[in-house]
Each structure stands twice: as C-alpha cells, then as structure tokens.
C-alpha cells in the first residue's frame, strides 16, 4: 500500500507541475497582428488606414484570448487530476 501511495504522490506532483506550466504558458500569450513584413528591413508594415490597423489588433487580441483560454482550460483539468490523485495518495497512505 505504501508503494501505491508513493506512486500517487509522484503522479500528483507531475500533474501539478504540468498544470502550473500550462498556466504559466497561458500568461505568456501575446497578441500578434501578423502584418506583412517589409522585404528590405524585415519589419512589419502597419496598414496606413487606421481602421485596418484597429481591426488587425482586435483580431490579434481575439486569437490571443482564445489561445490563453484553451490553455487555462487544460490547466484547470490537470489541476483537478492533481487533486484526485492527491486524494488517492492521502487515503492510501492513511490506510497503510
């Protein structure tokens, strides 16, 4: 029973670290309007029309928030797995 408890603790630790990494990654998502790059300088060329510029940024922010939300959902799932496996580790350790 002690081996089951030890294995559950290790799985719980791994799942918790994976969830933390997913949350860290979701906090690092950046909005990128993906403008065309100038072939001479390699720098992005912002549209001259302010409406197009605003639409590009709005689209980039929507895509970034969707990516961050998906990462947050995966991290929440892994956190739930961590809690359940931690409960198994605690119960098996208490029963042993």
Secondary structure, 3 states (H helix, E strand, C coil): CHHHHHHHHHHHHHHHHHHHHHHHHHHCCCCCCCCCECCCCCCECCCCCHHHHHHHHHHHHHHHHHHHHHHHHHHHHHHHHHHHHHHHHHHHHHHC
